[in-house]
Amino acid sequence: MTATAAPLQDTAAPAQAAPAAPAATAAQPANPAVGGAAMDAAKTIVDNASAAPNLSTLVSAVKAADLAATLSGPGPFTVFAPTNDAFSRLAPGTVDTLLKPENKATLVKVLTYHVVPGTITGAQLLAQIDAGGGKVVLKTVEGEPLTVAKEGQAVALIDVNGNKSYIEVPDVRQSNGVVHVVNGVVLPKLN
């Protein structure tokens, strides 16, 4: 798979410190757009994902799995959000099969494998990777581990089956956590 991943910014050691802005006027950096849609840091994960045209398959899956209320709740959550293109790379018919009511339990496993409790920013993720000797293993809400590693300037997610996905848009702040948009779907053990 060709990665068109955006490198996470390692802000731990700037070359030269810039003067600090006065606390009263300091503002968060602009939230990145997703699929051309503005992301409002005051809105929930579900509200923002619903506004992003390239996350419509994910939103449909979240609704089919009855996870919208959870991902609209207080969290906080770190979500690795696959794009529509990511879902289209699964075997033909996989998404349609997962969205069937009789496959809800499997869909919930797949979706919750993309969620980690708490808020982990790109800088925190890079620090954990560096502290872990080039990779870190995160425990997902689904319960299985998800490995995150640096590959050159890209950050890869490696599932328990060895499949990889790459972060394309890091640090999309939400009122209840953070979203990192990814270019592949990672899968837990489904047997």
Backbone bond lengths (Angstrom), bond angles and torsions (degrees), N, CA, C in turn:
res aa  C-N    CA-C-N  psi(-1)  N-CA   C-N-CA  omega(-1)  CA-C   N-CA-C  phi
1 M - - - 1.442 - - 1.515 107.72 -
2 T 1.299 117.34 134.97 1.450 121.95 178.30 1.517 108.41 -85.86
3 A 1.296 116.14 129.66 1.459 120.41 -179.17 1.515 109.83 -95.33
4 T 1.310 115.25 129.05 1.454 121.03 171.82 1.520 106.42 -115.96
5 A 1.313 113.84 46.79 1.451 120.02 -173.16 1.517 111.15 -82.31
6 A 1.302 114.75 144.48 1.454 121.09 175.14 1.517 107.78 -85.79
7 P 1.321 118.46 132.28 1.455 119.21 178.78 1.525 110.15 -68.06
8 L 1.326 115.49 142.26 1.453 119.68 173.55 1.514 106.95 -73.50
9 Q 1.282 116.26 149.37 1.455 120.00 -179.78 1.515 109.37 -86.86
10 D 1.306 116.35 122.72 1.454 121.51 175.86 1.521 106.79 -91.07
11 T 1.316 115.70 102.77 1.460 120.67 -175.10 1.527 112.45 -97.45
12 A 1.318 117.26 12.64 1.454 119.63 -175.18 1.526 112.78 -68.74
13 A 1.342 118.54 -33.71 1.457 119.31 -174.65 1.525 110.53 -138.89
14 P 1.347 117.36 82.03 1.457 118.33 178.06 1.525 110.24 -67.74
15 A 1.326 116.77 150.53 1.453 121.38 -178.69 1.521 110.74 -61.22
16 Q 1.325 117.20 -42.70 1.448 121.12 178.57 1.516 107.18 -143.93
17 A 1.313 115.82 130.47 1.457 119.86 -177.84 1.521 110.11 -70.59
18 A 1.323 115.32 131.98 1.462 120.94 175.65 1.522 108.19 -84.32
19 P 1.326 116.64 153.22 1.461 117.70 177.32 1.522 110.41 -60.97
20 A 1.304 115.97 141.32 1.462 120.86 -179.41 1.521 110.12 -74.92
21 A 1.320 115.10 139.01 1.468 120.23 175.60 1.520 108.51 -76.64
22 P 1.315 116.96 150.22 1.461 118.36 176.62 1.523 110.37 -57.96
23 A 1.322 116.71 141.58 1.458 121.47 -175.24 1.523 112.32 -56.31
24 A 1.308 118.47 -36.35 1.464 121.16 -176.20 1.527 111.78 -67.93
25 T 1.328 118.30 -26.08 1.455 119.90 -177.50 1.533 112.73 -109.46
26 A 1.338 117.30 -0.89 1.465 119.40 179.15 1.522 108.97 -66.49
27 A 1.324 116.47 135.20 1.460 120.68 -179.98 1.512 109.51 -130.04
28 Q 1.320 115.19 155.77 1.457 120.55 175.23 1.527 108.44 -65.99
29 P 1.330 117.43 150.06 1.460 118.38 174.84 1.529 109.97 -64.39
30 A 1.313 115.54 157.60 1.463 119.33 -179.68 1.519 109.66 -59.41
31 N 1.314 115.84 139.70 1.452 121.27 177.11 1.528 108.29 -71.51
32 P 1.324 118.57 136.71 1.467 118.63 178.81 1.527 111.42 -66.65
33 A 1.311 115.93 148.80 1.462 121.11 174.15 1.525 108.16 -77.61
34 V 1.317 116.68 153.60 1.461 122.00 176.99 1.519 107.40 -126.49
35 G 1.320 116.10 120.07 1.458 120.52 -178.83 1.513 112.39 62.21
36 G 1.339 116.27 27.47 1.457 121.15 -178.91 1.516 113.92 84.48
37 A 1.330 117.86 -4.47 1.467 122.07 -178.95 1.527 110.48 -97.69
38 A 1.324 115.49 136.96 1.458 120.56 176.46 1.525 109.25 -66.27
39 M 1.320 115.97 139.63 1.459 121.92 177.90 1.522 108.55 -109.75
40 D 1.317 116.04 124.50 1.455 122.99 -177.06 1.524 109.14 -95.39
41 A 1.326 117.28 114.75 1.460 122.01 -178.13 1.525 112.52 -62.78
42 A 1.335 118.44 -14.50 1.457 121.67 178.40 1.531 112.06 -87.85
43 K 1.343 117.15 -5.26 1.465 120.93 179.79 1.523 110.67 -100.28
44 T 1.343 115.18 163.51 1.463 120.30 -178.93 1.525 111.72 -78.67
45 I 1.307 114.33 169.68 1.460 121.78 177.31 1.525 110.65 -55.51
46 V 1.316 117.56 -46.75 1.467 121.18 -178.09 1.523 111.10 -67.18
47 D 1.331 117.80 -42.07 1.473 120.27 179.36 1.531 110.95 -60.73
48 N 1.324 117.25 -46.97 1.462 120.56 -179.23 1.523 111.71 -68.23
49 A 1.325 117.30 -43.66 1.468 119.83 179.25 1.526 110.36 -60.76
50 S 1.322 117.17 -37.39 1.465 121.13 179.28 1.525 112.00 -64.57
51 A 1.321 117.46 -24.89 1.469 121.49 -180.00 1.525 112.16 -85.05
52 A 1.331 117.82 -15.72 1.465 121.78 -176.58 1.530 110.08 -91.25
53 P 1.330 117.89 115.00 1.468 119.40 -177.49 1.529 113.76 -62.16
54 N 1.319 117.88 -26.34 1.466 119.98 -178.85 1.531 113.04 -86.30
55 L 1.330 117.68 5.61 1.465 121.42 176.81 1.533 111.62 -117.57
56 S 1.331 117.98 16.57 1.468 120.93 -175.63 1.529 112.63 -64.10
57 T 1.323 118.68 -35.22 1.470 120.11 177.99 1.522 109.78 -66.15
58 L 1.320 116.70 -42.59 1.467 120.38 177.23 1.523 110.49 -60.20
59 V 1.314 117.44 -45.39 1.470 121.01 -179.50 1.528 110.19 -61.76
60 S 1.326 117.54 -43.21 1.475 120.54 177.56 1.523 110.80 -60.75
61 A 1.322 116.52 -41.26 1.461 120.75 179.79 1.531 111.31 -67.02
62 V 1.328 117.00 -42.03 1.470 121.22 178.65 1.533 109.82 -60.92
63 K 1.320 117.14 -41.87 1.471 120.38 178.29 1.522 111.14 -67.19
64 A 1.341 117.80 -43.10 1.467 121.46 179.76 1.528 111.65 -63.39
65 A 1.330 116.72 -30.55 1.462 121.74 -179.98 1.527 112.61 -87.49
66 D 1.336 117.17 0.78 1.475 122.24 -176.80 1.526 111.93 57.71
67 L 1.337 116.51 39.02 1.461 121.05 178.51 1.530 112.96 -104.89
68 A 1.336 117.06 -0.42 1.468 119.87 -177.00 1.528 111.57 -61.06
69 A 1.323 117.58 -42.28 1.469 120.19 -179.24 1.528 110.42 -64.55
70 T 1.316 116.81 -41.56 1.466 120.54 179.46 1.521 110.80 -62.69
71 L 1.347 116.65 -48.59 1.473 120.34 -177.81 1.526 112.89 -76.56
72 S 1.332 116.68 -3.77 1.462 121.15 171.61 1.528 110.25 -99.25
73 G 1.330 116.45 -7.91 1.457 122.11 -178.88 1.520 111.78 -74.85
74 P 1.344 115.81 -175.08 1.461 120.19 -172.65 1.528 115.19 -67.26
75 G 1.336 118.03 -26.29 1.460 118.50 -179.57 1.515 110.94 64.29
76 P 1.316 117.00 -139.26 1.464 127.17 4.94 1.529 111.63 -83.43
77 F 1.337 114.43 155.83 1.451 122.51 179.80 1.525 110.03 -129.77
78 T 1.319 115.20 149.24 1.458 121.83 166.12 1.519 105.04 -110.24
79 V 1.325 116.38 120.21 1.461 121.45 -177.52 1.526 109.24 -115.30
80 F 1.322 115.34 128.66 1.456 122.24 171.17 1.522 105.15 -95.56
81 A 1.338 116.39 100.25 1.462 122.76 -168.22 1.527 112.05 -94.81
82 P 1.342 117.53 109.81 1.469 119.93 177.55 1.532 111.67 -71.11
83 T 1.314 115.44 140.53 1.463 121.44 177.11 1.528 110.52 -78.79
84 N 1.338 115.37 169.91 1.463 120.14 174.56 1.518 110.26 -56.58
85 D 1.341 117.86 -41.79 1.467 121.38 178.14 1.525 110.92 -60.32
86 A 1.331 116.93 -37.49 1.461 120.45 178.70 1.531 110.10 -61.62
87 F 1.320 116.41 -46.45 1.468 119.95 179.01 1.530 110.95 -64.34
88 S 1.327 117.32 -33.78 1.470 119.93 -178.44 1.532 111.78 -69.76
89 R 1.339 117.68 -16.66 1.459 120.54 178.45 1.531 112.92 -82.31
90 L 1.327 116.85 -9.24 1.468 119.15 174.79 1.527 108.38 -69.01
91 A 1.315 116.61 162.85 1.466 120.45 179.35 1.529 109.83 -54.91
92 P 1.338 116.99 143.77 1.472 120.26 -179.29 1.537 111.24 -52.31
93 G 1.325 115.18 134.05 1.461 121.54 178.49 1.512 114.86 87.78
94 T 1.337 117.95 -10.16 1.464 120.57 -176.09 1.528 111.93 -62.35
95 V 1.322 117.26 -47.49 1.466 120.12 -178.04 1.521 110.21 -62.94
96 D 1.339 117.20 -46.68 1.472 120.00 179.44 1.523 111.02 -59.05
97 T 1.321 116.76 -40.09 1.463 121.07 179.07 1.523 110.73 -65.38
98 L 1.334 116.97 -44.84 1.473 120.48 -179.88 1.524 112.26 -63.39
99 L 1.333 117.25 -32.08 1.468 120.40 -176.80 1.531 113.49 -78.39
100 K 1.336 118.10 -7.94 1.471 121.01 178.51 1.526 109.11 -70.28
101 P 1.341 116.87 139.73 1.473 120.32 -178.57 1.535 113.82 -53.12
102 E 1.317 117.57 -35.71 1.471 119.59 -178.46 1.527 112.76 -70.38
103 N 1.330 117.89 -10.65 1.467 121.68 179.25 1.527 112.77 -109.65
104 K 1.324 115.90 18.09 1.463 120.94 -176.38 1.535 112.13 -57.55
105 A 1.325 117.97 -42.15 1.472 120.15 -178.49 1.530 111.01 -60.90
106 T 1.332 117.38 -40.80 1.463 121.34 178.35 1.521 110.14 -67.38
107 L 1.331 117.09 -42.02 1.464 121.18 178.40 1.524 110.70 -60.46
108 V 1.321 116.86 -42.86 1.468 120.95 178.02 1.530 109.80 -60.36
109 K 1.343 117.72 -43.24 1.477 120.87 178.07 1.523 110.75 -59.15
110 V 1.335 116.60 -46.29 1.473 120.49 -178.05 1.529 110.12 -63.05
111 L 1.322 117.16 -47.64 1.472 120.43 -176.56 1.522 112.16 -67.52
112 T 1.332 118.09 -43.75 1.465 119.94 -177.98 1.524 111.99 -72.17
113 Y 1.343 117.08 -13.64 1.460 120.89 173.36 1.533 110.61 -73.11
114 H 1.314 117.64 -15.05 1.467 123.01 177.70 1.533 112.33 -94.57
115 V 1.333 117.28 6.38 1.464 121.85 -174.94 1.530 109.57 -122.90
116 V 1.341 114.45 134.87 1.456 122.07 176.80 1.522 106.78 -121.76
117 P 1.340 118.30 135.90 1.458 119.45 177.67 1.532 111.24 -63.07
118 G 1.328 116.19 145.85 1.458 121.49 177.95 1.513 111.62 88.69
119 T 1.313 115.50 178.36 1.459 121.94 178.43 1.524 108.37 -110.31
120 I 1.333 115.89 118.09 1.460 120.96 178.18 1.528 107.21 -119.76
121 T 1.328 115.90 107.80 1.465 120.51 179.21 1.527 109.58 -75.57
122 G 1.313 115.61 169.20 1.458 120.59 176.86 1.519 111.63 -59.45
123 A 1.338 117.37 -43.06 1.468 120.55 179.84 1.532 110.53 -64.24
124 Q 1.329 117.25 -40.96 1.466 120.05 177.80 1.527 111.13 -65.42
125 L 1.329 116.21 -39.60 1.460 121.05 178.70 1.534 109.96 -62.66
126 L 1.333 116.80 -45.36 1.472 120.61 177.79 1.524 111.13 -61.68
127 A 1.327 117.70 -40.76 1.464 120.72 178.94 1.531 110.59 -63.91
128 Q 1.337 117.01 -40.71 1.467 120.57 178.02 1.529 110.78 -65.76
129 I 1.332 116.87 -39.94 1.468 121.46 178.29 1.526 109.58 -63.10
130 D 1.328 117.08 -46.46 1.465 121.11 179.43 1.525 110.85 -62.09
131 A 1.340 116.98 -43.32 1.461 120.96 179.69 1.529 111.12 -66.12
132 G 1.334 116.42 -26.75 1.464 121.24 -179.17 1.519 113.89 -91.35
133 G 1.330 117.15 10.79 1.453 119.94 178.22 1.520 113.84 75.48
134 G 1.318 116.86 29.95 1.467 120.44 176.67 1.513 114.32 110.15
135 K 1.338 116.60 -5.52 1.459 119.29 176.32 1.519 109.81 -156.95
136 V 1.316 114.62 160.70 1.457 121.04 175.56 1.525 107.13 -139.34
137 V 1.312 116.11 147.05 1.459 120.93 177.32 1.525 107.55 -109.35
138 L 1.333 114.91 120.31 1.456 121.54 179.53 1.522 109.90 -101.00
139 K 1.325 116.88 144.58 1.465 120.19 174.14 1.524 107.46 -94.06
140 T 1.322 115.74 120.60 1.462 121.26 -178.17 1.525 110.90 -81.78
141 V 1.324 116.25 165.41 1.462 121.35 174.73 1.529 109.62 -60.50
142 E 1.329 117.37 -33.40 1.471 122.24 178.65 1.524 110.57 -63.71
143 G 1.341 117.37 -27.98 1.447 121.67 176.23 1.511 114.80 114.18
144 E 1.330 117.65 -21.47 1.453 120.29 -179.49 1.524 110.47 -91.09
145 P 1.337 116.51 156.65 1.469 120.07 -178.89 1.521 112.47 -75.98
146 L 1.317 114.79 149.88 1.465 123.74 174.72 1.528 105.77 -129.28
147 T 1.326 116.65 121.88 1.458 121.38 -178.88 1.523 109.31 -90.28
148 V 1.317 116.56 135.83 1.461 122.69 177.07 1.522 106.68 -122.32
149 A 1.349 115.99 128.61 1.460 120.63 -175.55 1.518 110.54 -141.34
150 K 1.334 115.45 154.80 1.464 120.97 172.90 1.515 108.63 -84.62
151 E 1.323 116.23 135.84 1.465 122.59 172.87 1.522 105.71 -130.24
152 G 1.308 115.99 94.93 1.453 120.25 -172.65 1.519 108.25 65.95
153 Q 1.335 116.83 -125.57 1.467 121.25 177.72 1.520 112.21 -89.95
154 A 1.326 117.81 -6.68 1.466 121.99 -177.33 1.525 110.54 -92.20
155 V 1.326 114.99 157.64 1.457 121.53 174.52 1.526 106.87 -115.30
156 A 1.337 115.24 121.59 1.460 121.89 -176.39 1.522 110.84 -105.11
157 L 1.329 114.92 143.09 1.456 122.23 168.60 1.524 105.34 -102.13
158 I 1.318 117.48 132.54 1.458 121.67 -179.61 1.523 107.25 -124.47
159 D 1.336 115.43 116.27 1.461 118.95 -176.82 1.530 111.44 -80.81
160 V 1.333 116.36 177.20 1.463 121.51 -176.83 1.523 112.23 -67.22
161 N 1.336 117.78 -12.43 1.464 122.37 178.12 1.524 112.29 -97.15
162 G 1.349 117.18 -2.50 1.455 121.62 -179.55 1.522 114.29 91.26
163 N 1.344 118.49 0.46 1.468 121.87 177.67 1.519 109.51 -73.56
164 K 1.341 115.88 146.71 1.466 120.94 -179.03 1.514 111.67 -116.69
165 S 1.310 113.81 150.05 1.452 124.32 172.59 1.519 105.52 -139.65
166 Y 1.330 116.86 154.72 1.461 120.21 -178.39 1.527 110.61 -124.33
167 I 1.326 115.61 143.37 1.462 120.41 176.64 1.523 108.37 -72.32
168 E 1.339 115.90 124.06 1.470 122.11 177.89 1.523 112.00 -98.97
169 V 1.330 116.42 -42.24 1.469 121.46 -179.59 1.532 107.27 -130.14
170 P 1.340 117.21 103.88 1.459 119.50 179.46 1.530 112.02 -86.16
171 D 1.323 114.25 162.88 1.469 122.30 166.72 1.519 115.60 57.63
172 V 1.316 117.19 50.78 1.460 120.95 172.20 1.531 105.15 -90.48
173 R 1.329 115.22 100.93 1.469 120.75 -174.95 1.531 111.21 -70.24
174 Q 1.331 115.29 142.51 1.462 123.94 179.50 1.525 107.55 -130.32
175 S 1.309 117.11 164.10 1.469 119.04 177.39 1.524 111.03 -67.55
176 N 1.338 116.96 -22.51 1.465 120.47 -176.84 1.532 112.38 -122.72
177 G 1.341 116.23 31.13 1.457 119.21 175.97 1.510 112.49 144.80
178 V 1.332 114.97 -147.60 1.463 121.78 -178.46 1.522 108.65 -143.58
179 V 1.331 115.51 146.33 1.459 121.98 176.83 1.517 108.35 -117.90
180 H 1.327 115.53 137.00 1.459 122.92 170.60 1.530 105.08 -116.88
181 V 1.323 117.73 115.42 1.457 121.87 -178.59 1.527 108.35 -76.79
182 V 1.345 116.24 131.32 1.466 121.81 -175.98 1.528 111.14 -121.88
183 N 1.337 115.48 157.36 1.463 120.58 -174.89 1.522 114.13 -99.44
184 G 1.329 117.56 12.73 1.458 121.17 178.27 1.516 110.76 -152.27
185 V 1.318 115.54 161.31 1.458 121.58 177.18 1.525 107.20 -99.01
186 V 1.326 116.35 125.09 1.460 120.70 175.35 1.535 107.84 -94.39
187 L 1.320 115.88 146.62 1.458 119.49 -173.44 1.520 111.52 -126.44
188 P 1.341 116.38 136.18 1.467 119.75 172.32 1.535 108.94 -77.94
189 K 1.323 117.17 177.79 1.467 120.46 171.52 1.527 106.78 -67.20
190 L 1.312 116.44 126.87 1.460 120.17 -175.82 1.536 112.95 -106.86
191 N 1.319 118.98 3.42 1.466 121.38 -179.20 1.509 109.97 -90.84
